[in-house]
Amino acid sequence: MKKKNIAITAAAVTLAAALVLGGTYAYLTGSTEEEENKFSTNQNSVEIEETTKGYDIVPGTSQDKNPTIKATYTLDSYVFVEVTDATDDLVSWYIANGWTLLPDATTTTTDEDGNVTATTYVYYQLLEYDADAGDSNTATLSVLAGDKVYYSAKLTNEDMENASDISLTFKGYIIQAEPFKDAANAWLVVKGEGVAINDDTGVVYTALTTALSEYTSGDTIRLLQDNDELKSTWYELDDDKDLILNLDSYILTMEHLLLNNDIDLTVMDGVFTVTEGIAVGDTLKQLQAA
């Protein structure tokens, strides 16, 4: 039977360093030359610009409107644009070529009577980095097809009279493409809704319990923010599924952690607090019997 193991690697690393620094060499020893590894950094940035201003709704006409996303990136990246339509159907617009809608990201805003006052759509493009184009790549992306908005000839005085706070709002975002499975998972992180990511699959989770129930043995689950959703809960990890839990400098708080059968759990790089203790093996069986 495999030996159960709970490893808190940050403490182990600290201890190992103390042992090396506090001792002296003896006996037959040797050493190697230093092998220095240098790492290059990456940066992304995004801006939104528009030169057209002032819009008057005249039925049966169109107007120039040119919101433009300008992105600078040093690795493959997703660029997003949020379009919030609060035009009460008085203004028509079409997304420019190259953008793909994230349908699950569409949201609505309602008034106190439940009437929809605005709809927000999210579109994205994948920008592939080309090293031959220089250290950083740039992209200039039109948001609206033809850089125009349109006003239907069917609009009436009554349509205009009942409308208020007419607006069309744009906001741009950019994020590296790796390690995310796809744009939908990257978007959860952009909006701060992701609480954990499986480093091996690139799937982002909005609930830690889901991440801890869907991993494959040996996977790494990485926290994306402090998490205390299990602070008042007994949580049991699945049988025979080893787990690396990378806290990534965040704080994870649980009440009880139950490790059943032959699970190896490694917790690294953060603050891991189990307020009522960890149950393993025979201790777990006693708790279950009780």
Secondary structure, 3 states (H helix, E strand, C coil): CCCCEEEEHHHHHHHHHHHHHHCCCCCCCCCCCCCCCCCCCCCEEEEEECCCCCCCCCCCCEEECCCEEEEEECCCEEEEEEEEEECCCCCECCECCCCEECHHHCEEEECCCCCEEEEEEEEEEEECCCHHHCCCEEEEEECEHHHEEECCCCCCHHHHHHCCCCEEEEEEEEEECCCCCCHHHHHHHHCCCCCEEECCCCCEECCHHHHHHHCCCCCEEEECCCEEEEEEEEEEECCCCCEEEECCCCEEEEEEEEECCCCEEEEECCEEEEEEEEEECHHHHHHHHC
